[in-house]
Amino acid sequence: MHGMTSYFIRRLLLVPVTFICITLLVYTVIRLAPGGPIEQAKQQMRAAAASEGGAGGSSAMGDTGTLELPQEAIDQLKAYYKLDKPIVVGYLIWLGAWPDEAKGGKFSGIIQLDFGKSYRYSDSVLTTIASKFPISIYFGLIGYFATWLVCVPLGIQKALRHRSMFDTGTSLVVFIGYSIPDFVAALLLMLLFATPMLGPQFELFPLGGFRSENWDDMWAKGETWWCIRDQIHHTFIPVVAYIMGGFATMTILMKNSLLDNLGADYVRTAFAKGLGERRVVFIHALRNSMIPLCVGIGHAIGLIFAGSFLIEKTCNIQGMGLLGFNSLIGRDYPVIMGVLVFGVLIRLFGNIFSDMILAVVDPRVRFR
């Protein structure tokens, strides 16, 4: 127990070091990458002037006759995004470990829970992320638990009926599912069951979205059953796509792990002692067979909270994955770094959580 405690203490002490290394690397890449906020402001200014036929843009014309951002505005943008500071100093200000001159020399950063303001959504980063978090958690949790409910029993049956017609037929389905990406599966399901391609009678689900636009009004009117049915209709296709993402891997992993344990010496000993097949399989062998699946829980937690931007993009779900993707495309640096902070912390603590689960399900594990 002492060795396990010291192991987890060391892991927790490594979290800040790993966090700083990852965020500093990404911050440096973002600072050096082209297309920053100044370039974005210039493009927006030119687009606005072009849409107005150039009217009112003569004051910003440079000597070459092209539309330019005034130097005073450029200096203000550099100061606002800390582009006038060295990369390390700018990172420390963002972290909250260096006084910010723009805020009167106060410490203001993520340590103080000040993630800045998104210039794409015109709101604070925390508010923007908080509005997307529940959607990704909703689909991620349902998709993950549904994957376990489908894949674990299927893997058990495939192991118990190894080389049977059932095993061969389901293996074909598993490998077909493995070859189809999750977002492609979502697109196919939408084409088949959300459009009148096969006929109006097959138009069973909506074309994406989290809920219908009048969902809140119907909930306020007390139409509980209508709201539940509408939510299920919007959930079905994304959740099936989530299941397709880990369907083959988890099923085959469950089957192979159970087959290995069924051939182990302790299983043969249990049968020799006269224990029933059901007890040996589902009490002794199954517990050890779940160990490889439990090891991946930490990684899965990161996917649950981060969301899948491909599925969210295909199904038009405004979750964390799509937020991070749109912020990256739009160079919304505060949101990019905010999403990174939550993603890194969730992954780091998720991996520690996986080790804890491994220690619980496998008493042979000893941390030194």
C-alpha positions as CSV (number, residue, x, y, z in Angstrom):
1,M,0.0,0.0,0.0
2,H,2.9,2.4,0.8
3,G,4.4,1.7,-2.6
4,M,1.1,2.4,-4.3
5,T,0.6,5.7,-2.4
6,S,4.1,6.9,-3.3
7,Y,3.5,6.0,-6.9
8,F,0.3,8.0,-7.2
9,I,1.9,11.0,-5.4
10,R,4.8,10.9,-7.9
11,R,2.2,10.8,-10.8
12,L,0.3,13.8,-9.3
13,L,3.6,15.7,-8.9
14,L,4.3,15.1,-12.6
15,V,1.0,16.6,-13.7
16,P,2.1,20.3,-13.4
17,V,5.4,19.6,-15.2
18,T,3.7,17.7,-18.1
19,F,1.0,20.4,-18.3
20,I,3.5,23.2,-18.6
21,C,5.5,21.4,-21.2
22,I,2.5,20.6,-23.4
23,T,0.9,24.1,-23.1
24,L,4.2,25.9,-23.6
25,L,4.9,23.9,-26.8
26,V,1.4,24.6,-28.2
27,Y,1.6,28.3,-27.2
28,T,4.9,28.6,-29.0
29,V,3.6,26.9,-32.1
30,I,0.5,29.2,-32.1
31,R,2.7,32.3,-31.7
32,L,4.9,31.3,-34.6
33,A,2.2,30.1,-36.9
34,P,1.0,32.5,-39.7
35,G,-2.5,33.9,-39.8
36,G,-2.6,35.4,-36.2
37,P,-5.1,37.9,-34.8
38,I,-3.5,40.8,-36.6
39,E,-3.7,39.1,-40.0
40,Q,-7.3,38.1,-39.1
41,A,-8.1,41.8,-38.3
42,K,-6.6,42.9,-41.6
43,Q,-8.6,40.4,-43.6
44,Q,-11.9,41.3,-41.8
45,M,-11.2,45.0,-42.5
46,R,-10.6,44.4,-46.2
47,A,-13.7,42.2,-46.4
48,A,-15.8,44.9,-44.7
49,A,-14.4,47.5,-47.0
50,A,-15.0,45.3,-50.1
51,S,-18.6,44.6,-49.1
52,E,-19.2,48.4,-48.9
53,G,-17.6,49.1,-52.2
54,G,-14.6,50.7,-50.6
55,A,-16.6,53.5,-49.1
56,G,-15.2,55.0,-45.9
57,G,-11.9,53.1,-46.3
58,S,-9.8,55.9,-47.7
59,S,-8.6,56.9,-44.2
60,A,-6.9,53.5,-43.8
61,M,-5.3,53.5,-47.3
62,G,-1.5,53.2,-47.3
63,D,0.9,54.8,-49.7
64,T,0.5,51.9,-52.1
65,G,-3.3,52.4,-52.3
66,T,-4.1,49.2,-50.5
67,L,-6.2,49.0,-47.4
68,E,-4.1,48.8,-44.3
69,L,-4.7,48.6,-40.6
70,P,-3.5,51.7,-38.7
71,Q,-0.3,51.2,-36.8
72,E,-2.0,52.3,-33.6
73,A,-4.6,49.5,-34.0
74,I,-1.8,47.0,-34.7
75,D,0.1,48.1,-31.5
76,Q,-3.1,47.7,-29.5
77,L,-3.7,44.2,-30.9
78,K,-0.1,43.2,-30.1
79,A,-0.5,44.4,-26.6
80,Y,-3.9,42.7,-26.1
81,Y,-2.6,39.3,-27.3
82,K,0.8,39.8,-25.7
83,L,2.5,39.6,-29.1
84,D,4.8,42.4,-28.1
85,K,6.3,40.3,-25.4
86,P,8.8,37.4,-25.8
87,I,7.2,34.0,-26.1
88,V,8.2,32.9,-22.6
89,V,6.9,36.1,-21.0
90,G,3.7,36.0,-23.0
91,Y,3.2,32.3,-21.9
92,L,3.8,33.2,-18.2
93,I,1.3,36.1,-18.4
94,W,-1.3,33.7,-20.0
95,L,-0.5,31.1,-17.2
96,G,-0.9,33.8,-14.5
97,A,2.6,33.6,-13.2
98,W,3.8,37.0,-14.5
99,P,2.2,40.4,-13.8
100,D,0.2,41.8,-16.7
101,E,1.0,45.4,-17.4
102,A,-2.3,45.8,-19.4
103,K,-4.2,45.0,-16.2
104,G,-2.3,47.3,-13.8
105,G,0.5,44.8,-13.0
106,K,-1.9,42.2,-11.6
107,F,-1.5,38.5,-12.0
108,S,-4.3,37.4,-14.4
109,G,-4.2,34.1,-16.1
110,I,-5.6,30.6,-16.1
111,I,-4.2,30.1,-12.5
112,Q,-6.7,32.8,-11.5
113,L,-9.3,31.2,-13.8
114,D,-9.0,34.1,-16.3
115,F,-8.9,32.4,-19.7
116,G,-9.4,35.6,-21.7
117,K,-12.1,36.5,-24.1
118,S,-13.0,34.9,-27.4
119,Y,-12.9,37.3,-30.3
120,R,-14.9,34.9,-32.5
121,Y,-17.8,34.4,-30.1
122,S,-17.4,37.8,-28.3
123,D,-17.7,36.1,-24.9
124,S,-15.4,34.8,-22.2
125,V,-13.6,31.6,-22.9
126,L,-15.0,29.9,-19.8
127,T,-18.5,30.8,-20.8
128,T,-18.0,29.6,-24.3
129,I,-16.5,26.3,-23.2
130,A,-19.1,25.8,-20.5
131,S,-21.9,26.2,-23.1
132,K,-20.4,23.3,-25.2
133,F,-19.2,21.0,-22.4
134,P,-22.6,19.4,-21.5
135,I,-23.4,18.5,-25.1
136,S,-20.1,16.6,-25.6
137,I,-20.4,14.9,-22.2
138,Y,-24.0,13.9,-23.1
139,F,-23.1,12.2,-26.4
140,G,-19.7,10.9,-25.1
141,L,-21.1,9.2,-22.0
142,I,-24.1,7.6,-23.7
143,G,-21.9,6.5,-26.6
144,Y,-19.2,5.1,-24.3
145,F,-21.6,3.1,-22.1
146,A,-23.5,1.9,-25.2
147,T,-20.3,0.6,-26.6
148,W,-19.6,-1.4,-23.4
149,L,-23.2,-2.7,-23.4
150,V,-22.8,-3.9,-27.0
151,C,-19.2,-5.0,-27.2
152,V,-18.6,-6.7,-23.9
153,P,-21.5,-9.2,-24.2
154,L,-20.7,-9.7,-27.9
155,G,-17.0,-10.4,-27.1
156,I,-18.0,-12.9,-24.4
157,Q,-20.3,-14.8,-26.7
158,K,-17.7,-14.8,-29.5
159,A,-15.2,-16.3,-27.0
160,L,-17.6,-18.9,-25.7
161,R,-18.7,-19.9,-29.2
162,H,-15.3,-19.6,-30.9
163,R,-15.1,-20.8,-34.5
164,S,-18.9,-21.3,-34.7
165,M,-21.2,-19.8,-37.3
166,F,-22.1,-17.1,-34.8
167,D,-18.4,-16.2,-34.3
168,T,-17.7,-16.1,-38.1
169,G,-20.8,-14.0,-38.9
170,T,-20.2,-11.5,-36.2
171,S,-16.6,-11.2,-37.1
172,L,-17.6,-10.2,-40.6
173,V,-19.9,-7.5,-39.1
174,V,-17.0,-6.4,-36.7
175,F,-14.5,-6.0,-39.5
176,I,-17.0,-4.1,-41.7
177,G,-17.6,-1.8,-38.8
178,Y,-13.8,-1.4,-38.3
179,S,-13.4,-0.4,-41.9
180,I,-16.0,2.4,-41.8
181,P,-15.0,5.6,-40.0
182,D,-17.4,6.8,-37.4
183,F,-18.2,10.0,-39.2
184,V,-18.8,8.1,-42.5
185,A,-21.2,5.8,-40.5
186,A,-23.1,8.9,-39.3
187,L,-23.3,10.3,-42.8
188,L,-24.6,7.0,-44.2
189,L,-27.2,6.7,-41.4
190,M,-28.4,10.2,-42.1
191,L,-28.7,9.5,-45.8
192,L,-30.7,6.3,-45.1
193,F,-32.8,7.3,-42.2
194,A,-32.9,11.1,-42.1
195,T,-33.6,11.9,-45.8
196,P,-36.4,10.6,-48.2
197,M,-33.8,8.7,-50.3
198,L,-35.4,5.3,-49.5
199,G,-38.9,6.8,-49.2
200,P,-40.8,9.0,-46.7
201,Q,-41.5,6.0,-44.5
202,F,-37.7,5.6,-43.7
203,E,-37.3,9.3,-42.7
204,L,-37.2,8.5,-39.1
205,F,-34.5,10.8,-37.6
206,P,-33.6,14.5,-37.9
207,L,-30.7,15.8,-40.0
208,G,-28.4,16.5,-37.1
209,G,-28.6,18.9,-34.2
210,F,-28.8,18.4,-30.5
211,R,-32.5,19.2,-30.1
212,S,-35.4,20.7,-32.1
213,E,-35.5,24.5,-32.1
214,N,-38.8,24.5,-30.2
215,W,-37.6,22.0,-27.5
216,D,-37.4,24.6,-24.7
217,D,-40.9,25.9,-25.5
218,M,-42.3,22.4,-25.5
219,W,-40.6,21.6,-22.2
220,A,-42.0,24.8,-20.7
221,K,-45.5,23.7,-21.8
222,G,-45.1,20.4,-20.0
223,E,-44.8,18.2,-23.1
224,T,-42.4,15.9,-21.3
225,W,-42.9,12.9,-23.5
226,W,-42.5,14.9,-26.7
227,C,-39.2,16.3,-25.4
228,I,-37.9,12.9,-24.4
229,R,-38.8,11.4,-27.8
230,D,-37.3,14.4,-29.6
231,Q,-34.1,14.0,-27.6
232,I,-33.9,10.3,-28.4
233,H,-34.4,11.0,-32.1
234,H,-31.5,13.5,-32.1
235,T,-29.3,11.1,-30.1
236,F,-29.6,7.9,-32.0
237,I,-27.5,8.5,-35.1
238,P,-24.5,10.3,-33.2
239,V,-24.5,7.5,-30.6
240,V,-24.4,4.8,-33.2
241,A,-21.5,6.6,-34.9
242,Y,-19.7,6.8,-31.5
243,I,-20.2,3.0,-31.1
244,M,-18.8,2.4,-34.6
245,G,-15.7,4.2,-33.5
246,G,-14.7,1.7,-30.8
247,F,-16.9,-1.3,-31.8
248,A,-14.4,-3.5,-33.4
249,T,-11.4,-2.8,-31.1
250,M,-13.3,-3.4,-27.9
251,T,-15.2,-6.5,-29.2
252,I,-12.0,-8.3,-30.4
253,L,-10.1,-7.2,-27.3
254,M,-12.8,-8.7,-25.1
255,K,-12.9,-11.9,-27.0
256,N,-9.2,-12.5,-27.2
257,S,-8.7,-11.6,-23.5
258,L,-11.4,-14.1,-22.4
259,L,-10.0,-16.8,-24.7
260,D,-6.5,-16.4,-23.2
261,N,-7.9,-16.7,-19.7
262,L,-10.1,-19.7,-20.5
263,G,-6.9,-21.5,-21.5
264,A,-5.0,-20.5,-18.3
265,D,-4.0,-23.0,-15.6
266,Y,-6.2,-21.4,-12.9
267,V,-9.3,-22.0,-15.1
268,R,-8.5,-25.6,-15.6
269,T,-7.8,-26.0,-11.9
270,A,-11.3,-24.4,-11.1
271,F,-12.9,-26.9,-13.5
272,A,-11.0,-29.8,-11.9
273,K,-12.3,-28.8,-8.5
274,G,-15.8,-29.3,-9.8
275,L,-16.9,-25.6,-10.1
276,G,-19.7,-25.0,-12.6
277,E,-18.9,-23.6,-16.1
278,R,-20.9,-20.4,-15.5
279,R,-19.2,-19.7,-12.2
280,V,-15.7,-20.3,-13.7
281,V,-16.4,-18.1,-16.8
282,F,-18.3,-15.2,-15.3
283,I,-16.7,-15.1,-11.9
284,H,-13.0,-16.1,-12.4
285,A,-12.1,-15.7,-16.0
286,L,-14.2,-12.6,-16.8
287,R,-12.7,-10.5,-14.1
288,N,-9.2,-11.0,-15.4
289,S,-10.4,-10.5,-19.0
290,M,-11.7,-7.1,-18.2
291,I,-8.3,-5.8,-17.2
292,P,-7.2,-4.7,-20.8
293,L,-10.5,-2.9,-21.2
294,C,-10.1,-1.0,-17.9
295,V,-6.6,0.2,-18.8
296,G,-8.1,2.2,-21.7
297,I,-10.7,4.0,-19.5
298,G,-8.4,7.0,-18.9
299,H,-8.0,7.5,-22.7
300,A,-11.7,7.1,-23.2
301,I,-12.5,9.8,-20.6
302,G,-10.5,12.3,-22.6
303,L,-12.5,11.4,-25.7
304,I,-15.8,11.7,-23.8
305,F,-15.1,15.2,-22.6
306,A,-13.3,16.4,-25.7
307,G,-15.9,15.1,-28.1
308,S,-15.4,14.0,-31.7
309,F,-15.3,17.0,-34.0
310,L,-15.9,14.7,-37.1
311,I,-19.1,13.3,-35.7
312,E,-20.2,16.7,-34.4
313,K,-19.4,18.4,-37.7
314,T,-21.3,15.7,-39.7
315,C,-24.3,15.8,-37.3
316,N,-24.2,19.5,-36.7
317,I,-23.7,19.2,-33.0
318,Q,-22.2,22.3,-31.3
319,G,-20.0,20.4,-28.9
320,M,-16.4,20.7,-27.6
321,G,-14.9,19.0,-30.6
322,L,-16.5,21.3,-33.1
323,L,-15.7,24.3,-30.9
324,G,-12.0,23.4,-30.9
325,F,-12.0,22.7,-34.6
326,N,-13.7,26.0,-35.5
327,S,-11.5,28.0,-33.1
328,L,-8.4,26.4,-34.8
329,I,-9.6,27.3,-38.2
330,G,-10.6,30.8,-37.1
331,R,-7.3,31.3,-35.1
332,D,-9.3,32.1,-32.0
333,Y,-6.2,31.7,-29.7
334,P,-7.9,32.2,-26.3
335,V,-10.4,29.4,-27.0
336,I,-7.8,27.1,-28.5
337,M,-5.7,27.4,-25.4
338,G,-8.7,27.1,-23.2
339,V,-9.8,23.9,-24.9
340,L,-6.2,22.6,-24.6
341,V,-6.1,23.2,-20.9
342,F,-9.2,21.2,-20.2
343,G,-8.2,18.5,-22.7
344,V,-4.7,18.1,-21.2
345,L,-5.9,18.0,-17.6
346,I,-8.6,15.5,-18.4
347,R,-6.2,13.2,-20.1
348,L,-3.6,13.5,-17.4
349,F,-6.0,12.7,-14.5
350,G,-7.8,10.2,-16.7
351,N,-4.5,8.2,-17.0
352,I,-4.0,8.3,-13.3
353,F,-7.6,7.1,-12.9
354,S,-6.9,4.2,-15.2
355,D,-4.0,3.1,-13.0
356,M,-6.3,3.2,-9.9
357,I,-8.9,1.1,-11.7
358,L,-6.2,-1.4,-12.8
359,A,-5.0,-1.7,-9.2
360,V,-8.5,-2.4,-8.1
361,V,-9.4,-5.0,-10.7
362,D,-6.0,-6.7,-10.7
363,P,-4.7,-7.5,-7.2
364,R,-1.4,-8.7,-8.8
365,V,-0.5,-5.2,-9.7
366,R,2.2,-3.7,-7.4
367,F,3.4,-0.1,-7.9
368,R,7.0,0.4,-7.0
